[in-house]
Amino acid sequence: MINIVIIEDSEEDYKYLADGIREYSEKNGEAISVRHYASALMFLDEYKMDADIIFMDIELPDINGVLASEKLRMRDADVTLVFVTNLAHMAIKGYGVSATDFIVKPVNYYKLSALLGKIIKKVKVNRDDYICLPVERSVVRISLGQIIYVEAEAHRITFHLTDRQITYSGTLTACQKMLPPESFVRCYQSFIVNLKYVKACSGNEIVMTDGSVIPLSRSNRKEVMAKIAGYFHGGGKWYFFVNCSFIYPITSNVSCSYG
């Protein structure tokens, strides 16, 4: 399902755009949901980072579409944004808020269809790179590539990201189901690590690139070591020292002595 939001105060212009999206959906067998807001402020107040594509009218009565997009980008830097305008030269302002494209009113179906085809293809490619976390009364979308490791304590889950930490109520088992098993491994009862950020691994601990030391349980050790070796084997980036139970990047200067 592709989730589209249209922010348009003109009922007639909204209908043109919504009908075009509906026609595209029927002709291409694409499941699409459309939500409509006549007010950008109401949209910003209710938005839970659950849209794939946002069509934003530039000339809105309550707040300019460009200013609304600036506020949107403070909360969601990745959602696909398309400006809708009567004046093509106004669309240049979209570059300042990373707008993907623009469409001129009245909406031409063939141009809209070509635009949707291009955008939806990109959305589908990128969708698997993100997960959504229920934080307090909102939903936070994060990139899988930002996750260094996940930690559970009592009923609190903490995502340790490259730039911040996010904590919410939940279980590590539920969290594990959201993460792709080829890139993430549960190395301990209360820890999941992103293989991308593993720096070194010994018999009872994993060292991450940010300096964090994560415990490695004896029962999971064989599976974890195999996953780490397999993850990096394709790129030829890692040595696997079998006798001393360590894995190191070949770019490091770490040596391994045999006991």
C-alpha positions as a printed NumPy array, in Angstrom:
array([[  0.   ,   0.   ,   0.   ],
       [  1.306,   3.432,  -1.005],
       [  0.122,   6.135,   1.403],
       [ -0.438,   9.544,  -0.199],
       [ -1.415,  12.798,   1.52 ],
       [ -2.816,  15.736,  -0.465],
       [ -2.7  ,  19.162,   1.17 ],
       [ -4.945,  21.352,  -0.96 ],
       [ -7.512,  23.962,   0.091],
       [ -9.346,  24.006,  -3.258],
       [-11.913,  21.218,  -3.416],
       [-11.876,  21.312,  -7.217],
       [ -8.074,  21.047,  -7.453],
       [ -8.062,  18.276,  -4.838],
       [-10.657,  16.327,  -6.865],
       [ -8.588,  16.626, -10.065],
       [ -5.511,  15.276,  -8.301],
       [ -7.319,  12.557,  -6.332],
       [ -9.163,  11.341,  -9.449],
       [ -5.877,  11.161, -11.336],
       [ -4.274,   9.112,  -8.56 ],
       [ -7.314,   6.831,  -8.455],
       [ -7.128,   6.308, -12.227],
       [ -3.414,   5.51 , -11.984],
       [ -4.153,   3.016,  -9.205],
       [ -6.809,   1.22 , -11.253],
       [ -4.799,   1.122, -14.484],
       [ -1.598,  -0.092, -12.833],
       [ -3.042,  -2.369, -10.153],
       [ -1.322,  -0.299,  -7.484],
       [ -2.871,  -0.194,  -4.   ],
       [ -2.934,   3.476,  -3.   ],
       [ -4.606,   5.243,  -0.083],
       [ -5.273,   8.992,  -0.23 ],
       [ -5.83 ,  11.349,   2.712],
       [ -6.855,  14.964,   2.234],
       [ -6.128,  18.043,   4.329],
       [ -7.418,  21.498,   3.416],
       [ -5.218,  22.983,   6.153],
       [ -1.442,  22.588,   6.324],
       [ -1.451,  23.43 ,  10.024],
       [ -3.945,  20.667,  10.739],
       [ -1.827,  18.251,   8.722],
       [  1.338,  19.196,  10.642],
       [ -0.503,  18.79 ,  13.925],
       [ -1.753,  15.295,  13.06 ],
       [  1.144,  13.949,  10.975],
       [  2.675,  10.741,  12.351],
       [  5.343,  10.139,   9.691],
       [  3.085,   7.59 ,   8.017],
       [  3.019,   9.005,   4.469],
       [  5.018,   7.802,   1.47 ],
       [  4.212,  10.766,  -0.775],
       [  2.921,  14.241,   0.096],
       [  1.403,  16.562,  -2.512],
       [  1.679,  20.083,  -1.071],
       [ -0.124,  23.08 ,  -2.546],
       [  2.144,  26.123,  -2.369],
       [ -0.606,  28.733,  -2.044],
       [ -2.525,  27.804,   1.112],
       [ -4.653,  30.154,   3.219],
       [ -3.375,  29.307,   6.709],
       [  0.347,  28.921,   5.995],
       [  2.467,  29.079,   2.852],
       [  3.202,  25.624,   1.439],
       [  6.952,  26.272,   1.411],
       [  6.952,  27.272,   5.09 ],
       [  4.778,  24.261,   5.913],
       [  7.307,  22.062,   4.097],
       [ 10.155,  23.543,   6.132],
       [  8.302,  22.577,   9.312],
       [  7.603,  19.141,   7.84 ],
       [ 11.297,  18.562,   7.099],
       [ 12.171,  19.218,  10.747],
       [ 10.183,  16.091,  11.621],
       [ 10.521,  13.97 ,   8.496],
       [ 13.568,  14.484,   6.321],
       [ 12.849,  11.552,   4.014],
       [  9.202,  11.591,   2.929],
       [  8.721,  12.25 ,  -0.791],
       [  7.409,  15.797,  -1.281],
       [  5.778,  17.106,  -4.469],
       [  4.69 ,  20.734,  -4.84 ],
       [  1.411,  21.552,  -6.571],
       [  1.168,  25.081,  -7.967],
       [ -0.528,  27.357, -10.486],
       [  2.797,  29.026, -11.263],
       [  5.68 ,  26.871, -12.466],
       [  8.31 ,  29.407, -11.369],
       [  7.138,  29.027,  -7.758],
       [  8.274,  25.397,  -7.78 ],
       [ 11.933,  26.436,  -7.668],
       [ 11.403,  27.138,  -3.969],
       [ 11.007,  23.409,  -3.538],
       [ 14.749,  22.861,  -3.791],
       [ 15.169,  24.485,  -0.391],
       [ 13.032,  21.794,   1.257],
       [ 14.228,  18.851,  -0.87 ],
       [ 11.047,  18.572,  -2.9  ],
       [ 11.244,  15.641,  -5.307],
       [  9.265,  17.31 ,  -8.086],
       [  6.352,  19.624,  -8.823],
       [  3.158,  19.48 , -10.838],
       [  1.278,  22.43 , -12.362],
       [ -2.48 ,  22.954, -12.029],
       [ -4.751,  21.948, -13.588],
       [ -3.319,  18.473, -13.184],
       [ -2.659,  16.637, -16.433],
       [ -3.238,  12.898, -15.993],
       [ -0.409,  11.777, -18.291],
       [  2.142,  13.948, -16.514],
       [  0.787,  12.817, -13.138],
       [  0.938,   9.163, -14.215],
       [  4.576,   9.466, -15.308],
       [  5.435,  11.239, -12.057],
       [  3.678,   8.635,  -9.897],
       [  5.378,   5.78 , -11.72 ],
       [  8.802,   7.283, -11.074],
       [  8.132,   8.187,  -7.439],
       [  6.372,   4.965,  -6.424],
       [  9.241,   2.899,  -7.835],
       [ 11.667,   4.882,  -5.674],
       [  9.42 ,   4.608,  -2.613],
       [  9.296,   0.83 ,  -2.907],
       [ 13.068,   0.585,  -3.202],
       [ 13.626,   2.771,  -0.152],
       [ 10.765,   1.496,   1.999],
       [ 12.637,  -1.543,   3.299],
       [ 15.418,   0.715,   4.542],
       [ 13.231,   2.179,   7.29 ],
       [ 11.251,   1.055,  10.312],
       [  8.706,   2.94 ,  12.408],
       [  8.905,   3.015,  16.203],
       [  5.99 ,   3.842,  18.539],
       [  7.458,   6.585,  20.725],
       [  5.057,   8.113,  23.25 ],
       [  2.009,   9.262,  21.251],
       [  3.708,   9.479,  17.878],
       [  5.542,   7.294,  15.374],
       [  9.217,   7.862,  14.622],
       [ 10.682,   6.583,  11.371],
       [ 14.379,   5.682,  11.421],
       [ 16.808,   4.383,   8.842],
       [ 18.125,   0.857,   9.377],
       [ 21.554,   2.172,   8.474],
       [ 21.512,   4.455,  11.53 ],
       [ 21.042,   1.622,  14.03 ],
       [ 24.27 ,   0.549,  15.76 ],
       [ 22.653,  -1.77 ,  18.279],
       [ 19.429,  -2.294,  20.225],
       [ 19.294,  -2.817,  23.977],
       [ 16.481,  -4.083,  26.216],
       [ 16.157,  -3.345,  29.915],
       [ 13.01 ,  -4.435,  31.737],
       [ 10.255,  -3.433,  29.289],
       [ 12.182,  -0.547,  27.753],
       [ 13.815,  -0.801,  24.325],
       [ 16.623,   1.594,  23.404],
       [ 17.806,   2.05 ,  19.824],
       [ 21.398,   3.297,  19.827],
       [ 21.708,   5.26 ,  16.592],
       [ 24.635,   7.014,  14.968],
       [ 23.321,  10.412,  16.075],
       [ 20.987,   9.794,  19.025],
       [ 19.111,   7.285,  21.177],
       [ 15.406,   6.43 ,  21.004],
       [ 13.663,   4.645,  23.872],
       [ 10.136,   3.255,  24.008],
       [  8.136,   0.509,  25.748],
       [  8.279,  -2.906,  24.093],
       [ 10.013,  -6.27 ,  23.863],
       [ 13.225,  -7.237,  22.121],
       [ 11.488, -10.188,  20.457],
       [  8.99 ,  -7.862,  18.764],
       [ 11.837,  -5.543,  17.824],
       [ 13.828,  -8.419,  16.308],
       [ 10.925,  -9.219,  13.963],
       [ 11.157,  -5.702,  12.483],
       [ 14.843,  -6.012,  11.616],
       [ 16.245,  -7.896,   8.595],
       [ 18.017, -11.053,   9.864],
       [ 20.752, -10.807,   7.255],
       [ 21.996,  -7.552,   8.815],
       [ 20.995,  -7.824,  12.477],
       [ 21.736, -10.591,  14.965],
       [ 20.648, -11.19 ,  18.541],
       [ 23.926, -11.826,  20.324],
       [ 22.623, -11.789,  23.89 ],
       [ 19.291, -12.005,  25.668],
       [ 19.042,  -8.21 ,  25.819],
       [ 21.049,  -7.092,  22.768],
       [ 20.728,  -7.004,  18.977],
       [ 23.651,  -5.676,  16.922],
       [ 23.866,  -4.304,  13.409],
       [ 26.591,  -6.308,  11.649],
       [ 27.511,  -3.215,   9.674],
       [ 28.952,  -1.618,  12.834],
       [ 30.79 ,  -4.624,  14.284],
       [ 34.49 ,  -3.813,  14.697],
       [ 35.74 ,  -6.957,  16.411],
       [ 34.379, -10.094,  18.009],
       [ 35.855, -12.371,  20.684],
       [ 34.556, -15.375,  22.533],
       [ 32.378, -13.416,  24.925],
       [ 32.003,  -9.894,  23.563],
       [ 31.473,  -7.809,  20.461],
       [ 33.144,  -4.434,  19.975],
       [ 31.163,  -1.916,  17.929],
       [ 32.622,   0.882,  15.838],
       [ 31.382,   3.494,  18.332],
       [ 33.421,   1.803,  21.097],
       [ 30.497,   0.037,  22.755],
       [ 31.231,  -3.444,  24.074],
       [ 28.275,  -5.818,  23.74 ],
       [ 28.123,  -9.181,  25.574],
       [ 28.031, -12.34 ,  23.474],
       [ 26.335, -15.34 ,  25.047],
       [ 27.954, -18.769,  24.866],
       [ 24.794, -20.299,  23.407],
       [ 24.674, -17.751,  20.551],
       [ 28.413, -17.56 ,  19.925],
       [ 28.677, -20.023,  17.035],
       [ 25.71 , -18.566,  15.156],
       [ 26.837, -14.976,  15.698],
       [ 30.43 , -15.634,  14.616],
       [ 29.195, -17.376,  11.479],
       [ 26.827, -14.509,  10.661],
       [ 29.527, -11.9  ,  11.12 ],
       [ 31.961, -13.832,   8.948],
       [ 29.283, -14.426,   6.303],
       [ 28.157, -10.806,   6.271],
       [ 31.606,  -9.488,   5.409],
       [ 32.961, -12.425,   3.449],
       [ 31.454, -11.288,   0.168],
       [ 33.351,  -7.998,   0.262],
       [ 36.616,  -9.582,   1.372],
       [ 36.827,  -7.065,   4.183],
       [ 37.452,  -9.347,   7.14 ],
       [ 39.905, -11.982,   8.348],
       [ 38.53 , -14.88 ,  10.326],
       [ 41.06 , -16.116,  12.902],
       [ 39.692, -19.531,  13.794],
       [ 42.292, -20.547,  16.376],
       [ 41.974, -17.454,  18.528],
       [ 38.238, -16.881,  18.052],
       [ 38.619, -13.289,  16.86 ],
       [ 37.339, -11.559,  13.774],
       [ 38.979,  -8.296,  12.71 ],
       [ 38.669,  -5.96 ,   9.739],
       [ 41.619,  -6.263,   7.41 ],
       [ 41.921,  -2.477,   7.479],
       [ 42.833,  -2.531,  11.18 ],
       [ 46.297,  -3.075,  12.59 ],
       [ 45.12 ,  -5.499,  15.242],
       [ 47.151,  -8.655,  15.549],
       [ 46.117, -11.943,  17.037],
       [ 48.425, -14.084,  19.13 ],
       [ 47.823, -17.756,  19.602],
       [ 47.557, -18.971,  23.173]])
